[in-house]
Amino acid sequence: MTLKTVGANMSSQNLENVAQRDAAAEAVSWSPRSPAERVLMALKMHGALSSSALGAKLGTTGEAARQQLARLAEEGLVAATSEVRGVGRPTQSWSLTPAAQSRFPDTHAALTVQLLGIVRNSLGEQALDTLIAIRESETRAAYETELADRTSLRDKVAALADLRSAEGYMADWREEADGSLLLIENHCPICAAATACQGFCRAELDVFRSVLGPRVEVVRNEHIVNGGRRCSYAIREIAP
């Protein structure tokens, strides 16, 4: 998958070189190609960032990032908010606007919603539940196969994040200070379907709980369908 191309060129030669290098390299399927796409992807993956922080993540200057952000703001794809951090001038943090979501893969959203509507209206709610249950069962079986050789919870969550990334969820994970694990999904390629029928979200949470084991607690903390920037899941082993 690739993001849709944004036409503006980055003023910084350094950032342009980074984009050209990435275009020439073998990268994962959703890797952005143009400088503007790299900016959008960074904000998608990391949330609100200042221009200096964004420049650091992209390997260029804060000024180069700021100029690109200004162009994207003109297109209505990013917006800035001011944050007061101690003494001194407020810091501007940039984040994606709702319009920017159209730049990311949507897995043929309109067709998916139409088909779900046909199933619901023509065959009934039970038929839709059956469809979701079949998808849940097949997903669980596939994940169980991939996680079969993983013994520790950390290894299982890492493998699960890889599986979800391969499906377009832009997933990552990390260990928290309290020892719990956090599974993060920065994108939802089935968001339109999940919005039309939240049974998909319930089924996915059930799959996570099933494949990670009965002694593991999985709690969804953030939810894209409910307005969150991402979906995130707190994962911890349950004490005996």
N, C-alpha and C positions, 0 to 999 in steps of 0.2 A: 504494500500500500504506500502511496505517496500523497503528501499534501498537495492541494491545488496550488498552482504557481501564482505568486504575487509579483507584479511586474517591477516594482521599484528596486533599483540597485543600491547596495550599501555603499556609502561614501568611503568607508575605510578600506584601503587596499588589503590590509591584513585580513579582515573578515571575508572579503571576496576570495582571497586565496584559500582560506579555510573551506569555504563552500565549494570551490573548484576541486580541492583535494578530496572532499567527501564525495563529490559527484564521480570522481574517477575511481574511488575505492569500492571494493565489494562491501556493502553495508546491509544491515537488516532491512527488510522490505519497506518499512514505514519511515525510513530515515529521510529527513528533509533535504532538499537539494539547494535551493536558493538561499541567500542571506536572510531574506524576509521570513522564509519558512523556518530557518533555524531560530529566529527570534520567537516566532509563534510557538514552536515546539518547546523551547526553554520555558516560556511562561505556562504552557500547558502542563509540563512535567513538574515545575517547581513552584507554581503559584506566583503571587505578586513579587516583583523584584524591582530594585532601583536600577537606573541605567548603569551605574558602576558595577553593581553585583551581576547584572546581565552580561556586561562586557567581560567580566572575569570568567563567567561560565562559558562564554563563546570564544575566549582566547583573543579578545581584542580590547580596544579602549572603551571607557564609558562614554566618551563623546561620540564615537562611531555608533555605539548602540543607541544613544539618545537620538541621533539623526534618523536612524531607521525607525525607531519608535514613533517619532514625529510623523513620518510618512504613513505608518500603519494607523496612527490616530486619525489622520485625514481620511483614511478609508473606513473609519469606524470599527477597526478590528481590535484596538487596544485603547485603554483609558487610564488616566493617572489619578491617584489620590494622594493627598498630603498627609504625612505622619510626623508627629512631633516626637523626637527621640532625645530627651534631655535638653541641654542648652544648645542654642544655635538655631539655624534656619530649619524649617520643616523639610523632611525628605520626601521626594516624590517616588511613589511605588506604582509600577505599571502592571496591569493585569489584562486578560482577555475580556472582550465584550461578548455578549451572547451571539452577535453576528459572526464572530471568529470561529464558532463551532462548526460552521459550514465548510471550513477549510480542512476539516479532518474527516477520515473515512466514516461513512454513515451506513454501509452495508445495504445499499439500495432501500433506504428508509421508507420512501413512499410506497413502493411495491409491497414491502413487508407488512406495513400497516393495512394496506388494502386487502391483502390475503387473510390477515387475521380477522378483519371485519367480515369477510366472506364466510370464513369458518364459523364465526360466532353467530352471524345472522342467518346463515343457511342451514347449519348443522347443529347449532346450539352451544351453550356454554360448556356442556359436558364434553363435546368433541374438542373444544379448545383445551380443556383440562387434560384430555387424553394426549393431545399433541405435545403439551408441555411435559407431561409425565414421561413420554417416550424420549424426548430430548434429554430430560434429566437422567434417565436410566442409561442412555448411550454415553452421555458425558461422564457419568460416574464410573462406568466400566472402563472408559479410555483413561481417565485419571488414575484409577486404581492400578491399571497395568503399568503406567509410567512411574508411579510412586512405590511399586511393589518392593524394590530393592533399597528403599530409603528407610533407615531405622530411626534416626533422631528427628524430632519435630522441626528443627532448623533445616535439615536437609529436605524434608517434605515440603515445607513452605517455600524454600528456594526453588524446588522443582515445580511447584504449583505456579509460582510467579513466572517461570520460564514458559510453562504451558499457556498461561493466560496472555503473555506477551505475544506468543506465536499466533494467538487468535485475534490480536489487535487491541488488547486492553491496555497496552503500554504499562505493564505491571512491574512492580519492584517490591522489595521487602526490606525490613531492617529490624534490629533488636532494640527494644526500648530500655530505658534506665531501670525499670522494675523487673526486667527479665522477660517480659512478654514480647511477642513478635507482632509486627504490623505489616500486613499485606496491603499494598496500595495499588489501585487501578486508576491511572490518570485519564483514561478514555474508556467509553463504552460504545463499542461498534454496533450494539443492538439496542441503543438507547430509544429509538423510535418504537421498536417492538415492546421494550420493557415499559415504556410510558403508556402504550395502548393496553398492555396487559401485564400487571406487576407480578403475575404468577411466575414470569421468567426470573425475576429477582429473588423471589422466595425459593425457587428451585435451585438457583445457583448457590444460595446460602446453605441449603440443605446438602448439596453436593460437597461443599467445602467441609462441613461438619462430618459427613460420612467418610470422606477419604482421609481426613486427618485423624480419625479415630474417636472412640467413645470417651476417652479420658482427656479430650481436648475441648476447650470452650472457644467458640468463634462468635464474636459480636461485631455487627456492622456499625461503625461509628459515623461514617459519612456516606452519603448516597446521592449520586448524580441526579437520579430521577426526582429526588425531593429538593433539588436546588443546590446540592453540594458541588464543589469544584471537581471532586473526584469521589470514588468509592474507596473506603478503607475498612479493614477488618482487624480488630484486636484479637490476637490468638494466644492462648496460654494453656498450659497443662493443668488439669484439675488435680489437686492434692488428693492422695488416697484417703 
